[in-house]
Each structure stands twice: as structure tokens, then as C-alpha cells.
Amino acid sequence: MTIGTQGLKAAALDGQRVSMRGWLASRQDRGKLAFITLRDGDGQICVVCEETSMGAQDFLAARTAPRESAIMVHGTARPSPDGKGAELLAHSVWVLPSEADFPISRKDHGPDFLMEQRHLWIRSPKQAAILRIRSSLEFACQSFLHRQGFHRFDAPLMTPVSCEDTTELFKLDYFGKPAFLSQSAQLYSEAGIAALEKVYSMGPCFRAEKSLTRRHLTEFWGVEPEMAWVDAQENMAFQERFIRAILSAVADERSDDLALLGRDTASMVWDSASFTIIQYDEALHMLASSGREKSWGQDLSVEDEECLSMQFDRPFFVYKYPVACRAFYIEADPDRPEVALSSDCLMHGGFGEIITGGQRASDLAFLRARMAEHGLSEETFSWYLDLRRWGSVPHSGFGMGIERMLRWICGLHHIREAVPFARTPQRIWP
């Protein structure tokens, strides 16, 4: 019977003979004993190699196998000496060919070196744990939305129009016509809600920002729900339910990996008190009291968001930004037209923005006026205007970057570790 590291503990209770396969993460030699750390896709276990139990030839193979060799082991599962886990007493070992001198050693390496070796670095325990948590996070997002009656709606990645600022787009030559890599699925998802009412997209987004920060990538993955018949207040309430649900699911499913990263799952769950909503005006007062003066109408910077988030013990919303700070498609407050029915959800503890959302403009005349203010062509956006000509309703949505939420969950210093292969203004290899 071939099992993985997760099944070894159960097998150890009965002293079963099992087979395991994986990669040699490390080895300690002690005379006629060798202790191999075997890793597979779920974690690591200790393989105890004794010459008397496995024969001279297999024992020599185990002792001389290079680090990161692929190996197969047959042996007896048994409880580990500390009684908290399990180990495998080897009877035979099969080592597949592998070169020696694995490039990543146990010494400290700088981030540039590790990113150059990213295709190998992801094998390390911490990086593998992050990627398992990422997988659970993506599944949790889709599972929650599916249970809430959403339909997955796959938008094109090559588009003829910009969702927001064309200066942040990667431009393509599409058979002689200009096209762009998509910043967001939102505009297409707004078409989807008239057919399906509640839709979401999940896929890569591209931003040609030359931002060399710890929280920006040029290619990232986003989950973007859109909902018909939902206003801005209902949208924020749904975002809260979404955040609570996905964090609870990840905490339950990946507690061991989170512990490996030094993260306490209790910090991902809060009591039933609703997330606080502060308005932009209030945020400016809070920043001023912290020594960060800001003129009304300016967007909040990364440093502003981090300053605000230090004052909360759970996620919170900043609501009703100035219209000038928001995209052309955002609805204005009918009682105060200079502010938009748009919000950012910020994670607490000095982290900052995790979700941007808002109520979309539903009136044709208002949307045309906003497009004119932004210098956008009605001809280019004619299909988007059609959504307001026929059957327009109040609707809202939001977008959350998978990597940014994963960075908060895992407590990562830099977002580049939150994706298998990071793309930044300085990196497109490997």
C-alpha cells in the first residue's frame, strides 16, 4: 500500500507495512543509522534507515543519495519517539537518478538568488506550505460563492478597452488592432449579471505599474464577484461574510501549515460584531490625529492605509471616497454627488487594503457624463453603454487579489512569495 505523509500516522497505529515516495529533503548519518527527511506534497516525515533492517546495498543507497533525490521507500510505519507523530522504519529504498550539489543550501541566501532559483525554492517547507494555503484559499473563495448562488463567469484576458487607466495596461498587437491584457473582469461581469444575476470571475489580472513595493505584482490573480439588485451597503455586508467564510475555511484546513509559518488561526476568526465602516472624511481626521495631514480629495496612500489599519483589531471599511479618486463606472452618492458609493476593505494590524468594491453606475446619462470627464470614447465602450440602455438595475461588486489576501494570512514580508512565480517590473524569469 502506497501512502502519503498524512496517512502515515494512522498506519503507525497498527504497525502497517507501507510504501512511500517523495524527495530527500535532508539526511543525518550516524554510523549504521541514517535518518532521512522525506517530503511529499503534503509535508515531511522521518525515514529511519538501519543496515540490519534493509541490507548493505539499500543502506548504502540511502546514505549516498543526493539531496532532493526522488526516492521510494518500503517499510513499517510506527509512532515517532516523541509520541506526537509517526516515522517509517525502512526495509528497502529505491533512489532515482539525480545530480549532486542542489543549488539551494542550508546557508542563508538573499532574495534575489532565491527568486532566480524559484523553480527549486518552492520545494522548501515554508514555500510549499504557502502554496498549499493558497490552493485552499482559492478553493474556499469559489466554494463560498458557489454556495451563495453565484455562477462562474470567465471573462476574456485580451480586451479592446481599459477598465480604468490605460497607462497601466500592457498593450498588444491583435492582428493589426490594439488590444490590452485585462486589468479586471469587472466590465464583462456586469454584462453577466443581466443573464445570471450573481456571477464571479477568478483569473489572472495584469497591471503595468512600475511599483517596486512589497505589495504589488504586474500579474496577479483576482476573484471578482458582481451582483444585480445590490447596493453599496449590501455589498459591504456581503464582503464581510465572504472574508469571514474564506478565512475560517483556510484556518480549519491548513492549521498545520499555518503553525509552520508561525500564524495563529485564532487571529483569523472574530466575534459576531460587524466590521466597522468609517467614511473617507473620518479617515482624514484619524490620519490627522496621527500626524498625517491630507487634503480632501486626495486618495489614501499605502502608508495612510497602514496607519489607519493599526487602529483596528479586525478588518474595516473606508467608504464614500471622493468621486475624483474612483473609476468612471462608480455610482455617486445622490445626497452628496462629490463622493462615490465606493469602499475599500482594509485588513487590520498595519496591513492595509485587501478589497476594493462599490456600487456601479446604472444610469446611462450619468455614465456617459463620467466617461466624458475621463476622456473615454463612447464608440469604444458602446457595448458597455448598452448594458444601461436595456434592463439596467442597481448593481455592485468587488475585487480581491489572491496574493494580497494570502500575504496577510501567511504574514509574509513580500508579496512575491504569495505566488508560484512572481512577475514584477524587474522580474519575468523563470
SULFEN-V940310 format. One record per helix or strand of 2 or more residues. SS is the DSSP state (2 for helix, 1 for strand). FROM is the first residue (numbers start at 0). LEN is the number of residues. Records with the same first field share a line. If there is no record, write none. Layout:
SS->FROM-LEN  FROM-LEN
This chain:
2->4-9  50-4  55-9  110-6  117-4  124-23  165-3  185-11  231-22  254-6  264-4  279-10  301-8  322-3  363-10  381-8  401-9  414-4
1->16-14  32-8  42-8  69-10  85-10  150-2  157-2  170-4  176-5  197-9  218-10  275-4  315-4  331-2  335-5  341-6  351-9  394-7
